[in-house]
Every structure is written in C-alpha cells, then in structure tokens.
Amino acid sequence: MKAFRLFIFLLCCGIFFSCSKTNVGSPTMSASISGGGTINFSASYFNQIGIQGSGNGYTINFYVRLNGAGTYVLADPSTGNFATVVSNGITYTTSSTSTGQITFSPINKTSYYNGTFYFAAIYNGQSIIISNGQFANM
C-alpha cells in the first residue's frame, strides 16, 4: 500500500511540474542580407556555443560566449564572440574592422532567448551585410 501511495504522489508531482513549464515554440530566425528582402531561416542552437540559421543558400553562425541576457559585440574570432556567413561555399567572417552585435533577451521562466542582430562579414575584401536580424526561442 505504501508503494502505491508513493507512486500516486510521484505521479502527481510529475504532472504538476510538467504543467508549470512555459512552452516557447520552435526556434526561428530572419534577416535581410546585403539590402535584399527578409529571409526566413531554419534555426537551431548548436555546440553549446552559438546559434545557426540556414535558408536561401545562406548559413549564418553565431559563436558567442553567452553569459546571460545582454548585448555582445561580434568582432574578430579571437574574441570568442563572432559571426560567419556561408554563401556559395565561401565563409565570410566578422573581424576587428567589420563588426556588429547580437542582443539576447530572456523569455520569462525559461532558459531560452529572443534577440536581434546585425553585422558585416568579409572575405578577401568582399562583404556581406546582415541587417534587421531577429531570432526567437533559442
């Protein structure tokens, strides 16, 4: 009988705690690339260090030493906070002269973030400009 009561107690606790979580939905990301229209990306969190979005032949990667909500400067890879854009097999990267920023805003009662971003990335003197960027549920 004690085992049955323990089972019922644990079942009730499981239901209570699972119902109290906030559902944030699927990750999303969008941005304008080099002045073009808005592109919607499939988005994901990867390698415990950043976020990634892919769509329309572009892949955007953010590598951020996330230390809670706030704004992070995207600069040279040696800083640990930088971004890349892969287009046609070429990787464009932020640098000390080609920077931007990403802002993380917490979603209430979760460990997820919404945010905004913009940056310029270069490869051999050519640049890609990312503007009006936003992400959710990351």
Buried (B, 14 or more C-beta within 10 A) or exposed (E): EEEEEEEEEEEEEEEEEEEEEEEBEEBBBBBBBEEEEEBEBEBBBEEEEBBBBBBEEBBBBBBBEBEEEEEBBBBBBEBEBBBBBBBEEEEBBBBEEBBBBBBBEBBEEEEBBBBBBBBBBBBEEEEBBBBEBBBBBB
